[in-house]
Amino acid sequence: MKFSIEKDQILEALQKVQSIVGQRTTLPILSNVLLEASNGKLTLTTTDMEVSVRTSIEADIDEDGFTTLPARRFFSICRDLPSHQVDIGVSNEDVATIISGSYSCKLEGLSKEDFPPMPTFEESFSYTLQQDTLKDILQKTSYAASADESRAILNGTLMAFRDNKLTTVCTDGRRLALVEQEIDMPEDAETDIVVPTKTVNELIKTLGDEGDTIIKMSSTQVAFEFGNIFIISKLVDGTYPNYRQVIPSQCEERIAIDREMLQSAVRRVSLMLDDQAASVKIQITENRMELSTSSPEIGESREAVPVKYSGKDITIAFNPAFMMAPLKHLDSDEIYLELSDELSPGVIKTNVPFLYVIMPIRVS
């Protein structure tokens, strides 16, 4: 194999595929990126056996072929090359010679024969969604997924394709984020899938601002194709719990708040806390919300923010990190906090089809 390519091109391609490569893996080949050169294109593929990522770029191919090289070391070498032009040749023993300007090196690779084949994908349904829309949906929900491996089904994002809508949900049992998006669907294509968090993070990182994403799926896999990137992932096995049960059918009171003002206030008062289980106490009166925190070993703080509200007085407490999480990913100037009493879940809504349920913390 022999080809020439621009440094920036190969760096960009490696950035798209290398993040799923494990630092420590029982199979050395999984630390490598598969390079395939043919028909004027260089194709790069990585996999961790759960997620596979592939991208293609144009290159000047002098000799077709393939090899696998240590992904992270190859990236580090390419990043520091002195010239914009890179010439790479690979011997029959999978040793790559990399030349750029006055620099040259030899990098030991492994045979392609040991690299796991890209999963065969038997498509049953496909859907189309704009890249920026899918990215926005995942950013608004993925932070609420569970990291507790004892409940594997919650370690991912539910994507429910029903009634010409995509409903995307994440929950860890203490909070829940949901976004609904209208979508053109094939007839008889209603289905629910749970996409692993690792795959979702990869999508958030690589989805662009323009162009479509084609979502294809089978009974055990999902694929996302956009631009020159193709991502295949196994699905989380199991049935997602009935998330509708935890969404309050109605709340008695609704408070309108400036999103950035609330986010800043929660962040400031939580500086007095260092316990992950700590809470911020919220006292709501007419057109006023007071947030307060206290810690025996650190101190206390409080801040009042103006709100639009004329209902009954309410005192409630929430985990401050859980309160701030959705506010970081929303772009509405104003949000609505819906409450019933100090023991019932709170609901954050905006002027788009989004909601966030957060369980209160009991305080004495």
DRENDO-1510 file (C-alpha; in Angstrom, 1 decimal, always signed):
<recs>
REC; n; res; u; v; w
REC; 1; MET; +0.0; +0.0; +0.0 .
REC; 2; LYS; +1.3; +3.5; -0.9 .
REC; 3; PHE; -0.5; +6.8; -0.8 .
REC; 4; SER; +0.0; +10.6; -0.3 .
REC; 5; ILE; -2.4; +12.8; +1.6 .
REC; 6; GLU; -2.7; +16.2; +3.2 .
REC; 7; LYS; -1.8; +16.3; +6.9 .
REC; 8; ASP; -5.0; +18.1; +7.9 .
REC; 9; GLN; -7.1; +15.5; +6.0 .
REC; 10; ILE; -5.8; +12.5; +7.8 .
REC; 11; LEU; -5.8; +14.2; +11.1 .
REC; 12; GLU; -9.5; +15.1; +10.8 .
REC; 13; ALA; -10.3; +11.5; +9.8 .
REC; 14; LEU; -8.3; +10.0; +12.7 .
REC; 15; GLN; -10.1; +12.4; +15.1 .
REC; 16; LYS; -13.4; +11.0; +13.9 .
REC; 17; VAL; -12.6; +7.4; +14.5 .
REC; 18; GLN; -10.0; +7.2; +17.3 .
REC; 19; SER; -12.1; +8.1; +20.4 .
REC; 20; ILE; -13.7; +4.6; +20.6 .
REC; 21; VAL; -10.2; +3.0; +20.7 .
REC; 22; GLY; -9.6; +1.7; +24.2 .
REC; 23; GLN; -6.4; +2.6; +26.1 .
REC; 24; ARG; -6.2; -0.9; +27.6 .
REC; 25; THR; -7.7; -3.8; +25.7 .
REC; 26; THR; -7.3; -7.6; +25.9 .
REC; 27; LEU; -7.0; -7.7; +22.1 .
REC; 28; PRO; -4.1; -5.6; +20.8 .
REC; 29; ILE; -5.8; -5.3; +17.3 .
REC; 30; LEU; -8.6; -3.3; +18.9 .
REC; 31; SER; -6.1; -0.5; +19.6 .
REC; 32; ASN; -5.5; -0.2; +15.9 .
REC; 33; VAL; -7.1; +1.7; +13.1 .
REC; 34; LEU; -7.8; -0.2; +9.9 .
REC; 35; LEU; -6.5; +1.6; +6.8 .
REC; 36; GLU; -7.8; +0.6; +3.3 .
REC; 37; ALA; -6.6; +2.4; +0.2 .
REC; 38; SER; -8.4; +1.9; -3.1 .
REC; 39; ASN; -10.3; +3.8; -5.8 .
REC; 40; GLY; -8.8; +7.2; -4.9 .
REC; 41; LYS; -10.0; +6.9; -1.3 .
REC; 42; LEU; -8.5; +6.1; +2.1 .
REC; 43; THR; -11.0; +4.4; +4.4 .
REC; 44; LEU; -10.3; +4.3; +8.2 .
REC; 45; THR; -12.2; +2.0; +10.6 .
REC; 46; THR; -12.1; +1.4; +14.3 .
REC; 47; THR; -14.1; -0.8; +16.6 .
REC; 48; ASP; -14.3; -1.9; +20.2 .
REC; 49; MET; -16.7; -4.8; +19.3 .
REC; 50; GLU; -19.7; -2.8; +20.5 .
REC; 51; VAL; -19.4; +0.3; +18.3 .
REC; 52; SER; -17.7; +0.5; +14.9 .
REC; 53; VAL; -16.8; +3.8; +13.2 .
REC; 54; ARG; -15.8; +4.2; +9.6 .
REC; 55; THR; -14.9; +7.3; +7.5 .
REC; 56; SER; -13.5; +7.8; +4.0 .
REC; 57; ILE; -11.3; +10.6; +2.6 .
REC; 58; GLU; -9.8; +11.3; -0.8 .
REC; 59; ALA; -6.1; +10.5; -1.2 .
REC; 60; ASP; -3.6; +10.1; -4.0 .
REC; 61; ILE; -3.3; +6.2; -4.1 .
REC; 62; ASP; -0.2; +4.9; -5.8 .
REC; 63; GLU; -0.8; +1.3; -4.7 .
REC; 64; ASP; -3.9; -0.2; -3.3 .
REC; 65; GLY; -3.7; -2.2; +0.0 .
REC; 66; PHE; -4.6; -2.3; +3.6 .
REC; 67; THR; -3.0; -2.5; +7.1 .
REC; 68; THR; -3.8; -1.7; +10.7 .
REC; 69; LEU; -1.7; +0.8; +12.8 .
REC; 70; PRO; -1.8; +1.8; +16.5 .
REC; 71; ALA; -4.5; +4.5; +16.3 .
REC; 72; ARG; -3.4; +6.8; +19.1 .
REC; 73; ARG; +0.3; +6.7; +18.2 .
REC; 74; PHE; -0.4; +7.2; +14.5 .
REC; 75; PHE; -2.6; +10.2; +15.4 .
REC; 76; SER; +0.2; +11.7; +17.6 .
REC; 77; ILE; +2.7; +11.2; +14.8 .
REC; 78; CYS; +0.5; +12.8; +12.2 .
REC; 79; ARG; -0.3; +15.7; +14.5 .
REC; 80; ASP; +3.3; +16.7; +14.8 .
REC; 81; LEU; +4.4; +16.2; +11.2 .
REC; 82; PRO; +6.5; +19.2; +9.9 .
REC; 83; SER; +5.0; +19.4; +6.4 .
REC; 84; HIS; +1.5; +19.6; +5.0 .
REC; 85; GLN; +2.2; +16.7; +2.7 .
REC; 86; VAL; +2.4; +13.1; +4.1 .
REC; 87; ASP; +3.6; +10.1; +2.1 .
REC; 88; ILE; +2.9; +6.7; +3.6 .
REC; 89; GLY; +4.0; +3.3; +2.3 .
REC; 90; VAL; +3.3; -0.1; +3.9 .
REC; 91; SER; +5.4; -3.2; +3.5 .
REC; 92; ASN; +4.0; -6.7; +3.2 .
REC; 93; GLU; +5.0; -7.1; +6.9 .
REC; 94; ASP; +2.6; -4.3; +7.9 .
REC; 95; VAL; +5.4; -1.8; +8.7 .
REC; 96; ALA; +4.4; +1.7; +7.7 .
REC; 97; THR; +7.0; +4.2; +6.5 .
REC; 98; ILE; +5.8; +7.7; +7.2 .
REC; 99; ILE; +7.5; +10.7; +5.4 .
REC; 100; SER; +6.8; +14.4; +5.8 .
REC; 101; GLY; +9.3; +17.0; +4.9 .
REC; 102; SER; +12.6; +16.2; +6.6 .
REC; 103; TYR; +10.9; +13.7; +9.0 .
REC; 104; SER; +10.5; +10.0; +8.5 .
REC; 105; CYS; +9.7; +7.0; +10.7 .
REC; 106; LYS; +8.7; +3.4; +10.6 .
REC; 107; LEU; +5.6; +2.3; +12.6 .
REC; 108; GLU; +4.9; -1.4; +13.3 .
REC; 109; GLY; +1.4; -2.5; +12.4 .
REC; 110; LEU; -0.7; -5.6; +12.6 .
REC; 111; SER; -2.2; -7.7; +9.8 .
REC; 112; LYS; -5.7; -6.8; +8.6 .
REC; 113; GLU; -6.6; -10.5; +8.9 .
REC; 114; ASP; -6.8; -10.1; +12.7 .
REC; 115; PHE; -9.1; -7.0; +12.6 .
REC; 116; PRO; -12.7; -7.8; +13.4 .
REC; 117; PRO; -14.9; -7.4; +10.3 .
REC; 118; MET; -17.3; -4.5; +10.2 .
REC; 119; PRO; -20.7; -5.9; +11.4 .
REC; 120; THR; -22.9; -7.1; +8.6 .
REC; 121; PHE; -26.0; -4.9; +8.8 .
REC; 122; GLU; -29.4; -6.3; +7.8 .
REC; 123; GLU; -31.6; -3.2; +7.6 .
REC; 124; SER; -35.2; -3.5; +8.5 .
REC; 125; PHE; -36.3; +0.2; +8.7 .
REC; 126; SER; -34.6; +3.5; +8.0 .
REC; 127; TYR; -35.4; +7.1; +9.0 .
REC; 128; THR; -34.0; +10.5; +8.0 .
REC; 129; LEU; -33.3; +13.3; +10.4 .
REC; 130; GLN; -31.2; +16.5; +10.0 .
REC; 131; GLN; -27.8; +16.2; +11.6 .
REC; 132; ASP; -28.1; +19.3; +13.8 .
REC; 133; THR; -31.6; +18.2; +14.9 .
REC; 134; LEU; -30.4; +14.8; +16.0 .
REC; 135; LYS; -27.4; +16.3; +17.8 .
REC; 136; ASP; -29.6; +18.8; +19.6 .
REC; 137; ILE; -32.0; +16.0; +20.7 .
REC; 138; LEU; -29.2; +13.9; +22.1 .
REC; 139; GLN; -27.5; +16.9; +23.9 .
REC; 140; LYS; -30.8; +17.7; +25.6 .
REC; 141; THR; -31.3; +14.2; +26.9 .
REC; 142; SER; -28.2; +12.1; +27.2 .
REC; 143; TYR; -26.9; +13.7; +30.5 .
REC; 144; ALA; -29.8; +12.1; +32.3 .
REC; 145; ALA; -28.8; +8.5; +31.4 .
REC; 146; SER; -27.8; +6.2; +34.3 .
REC; 147; ALA; -24.1; +5.2; +34.9 .
REC; 148; ASP; -25.2; +2.4; +37.2 .
REC; 149; GLU; -24.2; -0.8; +35.4 .
REC; 150; SER; -26.6; -2.9; +37.5 .
REC; 151; ARG; -29.5; -1.4; +35.4 .
REC; 152; ALA; -28.0; -1.8; +32.0 .
REC; 153; ILE; -31.2; -0.8; +30.2 .
REC; 154; LEU; -30.9; +2.7; +31.6 .
REC; 155; ASN; -27.3; +3.0; +30.4 .
REC; 156; GLY; -28.5; +4.3; +27.1 .
REC; 157; THR; -30.9; +6.5; +25.3 .
REC; 158; LEU; -34.4; +5.3; +24.3 .
REC; 159; MET; -35.4; +6.3; +20.8 .
REC; 160; ALA; -39.1; +5.5; +20.2 .
REC; 161; PHE; -40.3; +5.9; +16.7 .
REC; 162; ARG; -44.1; +6.1; +16.9 .
REC; 163; ASP; -47.0; +8.1; +15.5 .
REC; 164; ASN; -44.7; +10.0; +13.1 .
REC; 165; LYS; -42.7; +11.2; +16.1 .
REC; 166; LEU; -39.3; +10.4; +17.5 .
REC; 167; THR; -39.5; +10.4; +21.3 .
REC; 168; THR; -36.0; +10.4; +22.9 .
REC; 169; VAL; -35.8; +9.6; +26.7 .
REC; 170; CYS; -33.0; +9.2; +29.3 .
REC; 171; THR; -33.5; +8.5; +33.0 .
REC; 172; ASP; -31.4; +7.3; +35.9 .
REC; 173; GLY; -34.4; +6.9; +38.3 .
REC; 174; ARG; -33.9; +10.3; +39.9 .
REC; 175; ARG; -34.5; +12.5; +36.9 .
REC; 176; LEU; -35.8; +12.1; +33.4 .
REC; 177; ALA; -35.2; +14.1; +30.2 .
REC; 178; LEU; -37.5; +13.8; +27.2 .
REC; 179; VAL; -37.6; +15.4; +23.7 .
REC; 180; GLU; -40.2; +14.9; +21.0 .
REC; 181; GLN; -39.5; +15.5; +17.4 .
REC; 182; GLU; -41.9; +15.1; +14.4 .
REC; 183; ILE; -40.3; +12.8; +11.8 .
REC; 184; ASP; -41.4; +11.2; +8.5 .
REC; 185; MET; -41.7; +7.5; +9.0 .
REC; 186; PRO; -42.2; +4.6; +6.8 .
REC; 187; GLU; -45.5; +2.8; +7.3 .
REC; 188; ASP; -45.4; -0.1; +9.8 .
REC; 189; ALA; -42.0; +1.2; +11.0 .
REC; 190; GLU; -42.8; +1.8; +14.7 .
REC; 191; THR; -40.1; +0.5; +17.0 .
REC; 192; ASP; -38.3; +1.3; +20.2 .
REC; 193; ILE; -34.5; +1.0; +20.5 .
REC; 194; VAL; -32.0; +1.8; +23.3 .
REC; 195; VAL; -28.7; +3.2; +22.0 .
REC; 196; PRO; -25.7; +2.8; +24.4 .
REC; 197; THR; -24.3; +6.0; +25.9 .
REC; 198; LYS; -20.9; +5.4; +24.3 .
REC; 199; THR; -22.5; +5.5; +20.9 .
REC; 200; VAL; -24.6; +8.6; +21.8 .
REC; 201; ASN; -21.4; +10.4; +22.9 .
REC; 202; GLU; -19.8; +9.5; +19.7 .
REC; 203; LEU; -22.7; +10.9; +17.7 .
REC; 204; ILE; -22.8; +14.2; +19.7 .
REC; 205; LYS; -19.1; +14.6; +18.9 .
REC; 206; THR; -19.2; +13.9; +15.2 .
REC; 207; LEU; -22.6; +15.0; +14.0 .
REC; 208; GLY; -22.4; +18.2; +11.9 .
REC; 209; ASP; -24.6; +21.3; +11.5 .
REC; 210; GLU; -25.7; +20.6; +7.9 .
REC; 211; GLY; -27.0; +17.6; +6.0 .
REC; 212; ASP; -29.1; +14.6; +6.8 .
REC; 213; THR; -28.5; +11.6; +9.1 .
REC; 214; ILE; -29.9; +8.3; +7.8 .
REC; 215; ILE; -30.8; +6.0; +10.8 .
REC; 216; LYS; -31.0; +2.3; +9.9 .
REC; 217; MET; -31.8; -0.5; +12.2 .
REC; 218; SER; -32.2; -4.2; +12.6 .
REC; 219; SER; -33.3; -6.3; +15.6 .
REC; 220; THR; -29.9; -6.0; +17.3 .
REC; 221; GLN; -28.1; -3.1; +15.7 .
REC; 222; VAL; -28.5; +0.5; +14.7 .
REC; 223; ALA; -26.5; +2.5; +12.1 .
REC; 224; PHE; -26.1; +6.2; +11.6 .
REC; 225; GLU; -24.8; +7.4; +8.3 .
REC; 226; PHE; -24.0; +11.1; +7.7 .
REC; 227; GLY; -21.5; +13.0; +5.6 .
REC; 228; ASN; -18.6; +10.5; +5.2 .
REC; 229; ILE; -19.1; +8.8; +8.5 .
REC; 230; PHE; -20.8; +5.5; +9.2 .
REC; 231; ILE; -21.4; +4.4; +12.8 .
REC; 232; ILE; -22.7; +0.9; +13.7 .
REC; 233; SER; -23.6; +0.0; +17.2 .
REC; 234; LYS; -25.1; -2.9; +19.1 .
REC; 235; LEU; -28.3; -2.0; +20.9 .
REC; 236; VAL; -28.9; -2.3; +24.7 .
REC; 237; ASP; -30.9; -5.5; +25.1 .
REC; 238; GLY; -34.1; -5.4; +27.2 .
REC; 239; THR; -37.3; -3.4; +27.6 .
REC; 240; TYR; -37.2; +0.2; +28.7 .
REC; 241; PRO; -39.3; +0.9; +31.7 .
REC; 242; ASN; -42.6; +2.8; +31.3 .
REC; 243; TYR; -41.2; +6.4; +31.7 .
REC; 244; ARG; -44.7; +7.9; +31.3 .
REC; 245; GLN; -45.5; +6.8; +34.8 .
REC; 246; VAL; -43.1; +9.2; +36.4 .
REC; 247; ILE; -44.2; +12.3; +34.5 .
REC; 248; PRO; -46.8; +14.2; +36.5 .
REC; 249; SER; -50.1; +14.4; +34.7 .
REC; 250; GLN; -50.4; +18.0; +35.9 .
REC; 251; CYS; -48.7; +20.3; +38.4 .
REC; 252; GLU; -50.6; +22.9; +40.5 .
REC; 253; GLU; -48.2; +25.8; +40.2 .
REC; 254; ARG; -46.1; +27.2; +37.3 .
REC; 255; ILE; -43.1; +29.6; +37.7 .
REC; 256; ALA; -41.5; +31.4; +34.8 .
REC; 257; ILE; -37.8; +32.0; +35.2 .
REC; 258; ASP; -34.9; +33.4; +33.2 .
REC; 259; ARG; -32.9; +30.3; +32.3 .
REC; 260; GLU; -29.4; +31.9; +32.5 .
REC; 261; MET; -30.2; +33.7; +35.7 .
REC; 262; LEU; -31.4; +30.5; +37.4 .
REC; 263; GLN; -28.4; +28.5; +36.1 .
REC; 264; SER; -25.9; +31.1; +37.4 .
REC; 265; ALA; -27.7; +31.4; +40.8 .
REC; 266; VAL; -27.7; +27.6; +41.3 .
REC; 267; ARG; -24.1; +27.4; +40.4 .
REC; 268; ARG; -23.1; +30.2; +42.8 .
REC; 269; VAL; -25.0; +28.9; +45.8 .
REC; 270; SER; -23.7; +25.3; +45.2 .
REC; 271; LEU; -20.1; +26.5; +45.6 .
REC; 272; MET; -20.7; +26.0; +49.3 .
REC; 273; LEU; -21.3; +22.3; +48.8 .
REC; 274; ASP; -18.9; +19.4; +48.2 .
REC; 275; ASP; -21.2; +16.5; +48.7 .
REC; 276; GLN; -22.7; +14.9; +45.6 .
REC; 277; ALA; -25.9; +14.1; +47.6 .
REC; 278; ALA; -26.2; +17.7; +48.8 .
REC; 279; SER; -29.3; +19.9; +48.0 .
REC; 280; VAL; -30.2; +23.4; +47.2 .
REC; 281; LYS; -33.3; +24.6; +49.1 .
REC; 282; ILE; -35.7; +26.7; +47.1 .
REC; 283; GLN; -38.3; +29.0; +48.6 .
REC; 284; ILE; -40.9; +30.4; +46.2 .
REC; 285; THR; -43.1; +33.3; +47.0 .
REC; 286; GLU; -44.9; +35.8; +44.9 .
REC; 287; ASN; -42.5; +36.9; +42.0 .
REC; 288; ARG; -39.5; +35.7; +44.0 .
REC; 289; MET; -37.4; +32.6; +44.3 .
REC; 290; GLU; -34.7; +32.3; +47.0 .
REC; 291; LEU; -32.1; +29.6; +46.7 .
REC; 292; SER; -30.0; +28.6; +49.7 .
REC; 293; THR; -27.3; +26.0; +50.7 .
REC; 294; SER; -25.5; +25.3; +53.8 .
REC; 295; SER; -22.6; +22.9; +54.8 .
REC; 296; PRO; -21.4; +22.5; +58.4 .
REC; 297; GLU; -17.8; +22.4; +57.4 .
REC; 298; ILE; -17.8; +25.1; +54.7 .
REC; 299; GLY; -20.5; +27.7; +55.2 .
REC; 300; GLU; -23.7; +28.8; +53.7 .
REC; 301; SER; -25.0; +31.0; +50.9 .
REC; 302; ARG; -28.3; +32.3; +49.5 .
REC; 303; GLU; -29.4; +34.2; +46.4 .
REC; 304; ALA; -32.8; +35.6; +45.3 .
REC; 305; VAL; -33.9; +35.8; +41.7 .
REC; 306; PRO; -37.0; +37.4; +40.3 .
REC; 307; VAL; -39.7; +35.1; +38.8 .
REC; 308; LYS; -43.2; +35.4; +37.3 .
REC; 309; TYR; -45.4; +33.7; +39.9 .
REC; 310; SER; -48.5; +34.5; +41.9 .
REC; 311; GLY; -49.5; +31.1; +43.5 .
REC; 312; LYS; -49.1; +29.6; +46.9 .
REC; 313; ASP; -45.7; +29.6; +48.8 .
REC; 314; ILE; -43.7; +26.5; +48.2 .
REC; 315; THR; -40.5; +25.2; +49.7 .
REC; 316; ILE; -38.7; +22.4; +48.0 .
REC; 317; ALA; -35.1; +21.0; +47.6 .
REC; 318; PHE; -33.3; +19.6; +44.6 .
REC; 319; ASN; -29.8; +18.2; +43.7 .
REC; 320; PRO; -28.1; +21.3; +42.3 .
REC; 321; ALA; -26.2; +19.3; +39.7 .
REC; 322; PHE; -29.4; +17.8; +38.5 .
REC; 323; MET; -31.0; +21.3; +38.3 .
REC; 324; MET; -28.2; +22.8; +36.2 .
REC; 325; ALA; -27.8; +19.9; +33.8 .
REC; 326; PRO; -30.8; +20.7; +31.5 .
REC; 327; LEU; -30.2; +24.5; +31.8 .
REC; 328; LYS; -26.8; +24.1; +30.1 .
REC; 329; HIS; -28.3; +22.4; +27.0 .
REC; 330; LEU; -31.4; +24.5; +26.5 .
REC; 331; ASP; -31.4; +27.7; +24.4 .
REC; 332; SER; -34.7; +29.2; +25.5 .
REC; 333; ASP; -34.4; +32.5; +27.3 .
REC; 334; GLU; -37.3; +31.5; +29.7 .
REC; 335; ILE; -38.0; +28.2; +31.3 .
REC; 336; TYR; -41.0; +27.0; +33.3 .
REC; 337; LEU; -40.7; +25.2; +36.6 .
REC; 338; GLU; -43.9; +23.3; +37.5 .
REC; 339; LEU; -44.5; +22.1; +41.0 .
REC; 340; SER; -47.2; +20.8; +43.2 .
REC; 341; ASP; -45.7; +20.4; +46.7 .
REC; 342; GLU; -42.4; +19.7; +48.4 .
REC; 343; LEU; -42.7; +15.9; +48.0 .
REC; 344; SER; -43.8; +15.7; +44.4 .
REC; 345; PRO; -41.5; +15.8; +41.3 .
REC; 346; GLY; -40.7; +19.1; +39.7 .
REC; 347; VAL; -41.0; +19.5; +35.9 .
REC; 348; ILE; -38.9; +21.9; +33.8 .
REC; 349; LYS; -40.4; +22.8; +30.5 .
REC; 350; THR; -39.7; +25.3; +27.6 .
REC; 351; ASN; -41.4; +26.5; +24.5 .
REC; 352; VAL; -40.2; +23.5; +22.6 .
REC; 353; PRO; -41.3; +19.8; +23.0 .
REC; 354; PHE; -38.9; +19.2; +25.9 .
REC; 355; LEU; -39.5; +18.2; +29.5 .
REC; 356; TYR; -37.3; +17.3; +32.5 .
REC; 357; VAL; -38.6; +15.6; +35.6 .
REC; 358; ILE; -36.5; +16.0; +38.7 .
REC; 359; MET; -37.2; +14.2; +42.0 .
REC; 360; PRO; -37.1; +16.4; +45.2 .
REC; 361; ILE; -34.8; +15.8; +48.1 .
REC; 362; ARG; -36.3; +15.6; +51.6 .
REC; 363; VAL; -34.9; +18.2; +53.9 .
REC; 364; SER; -35.6; +18.6; +57.6 .
</recs>
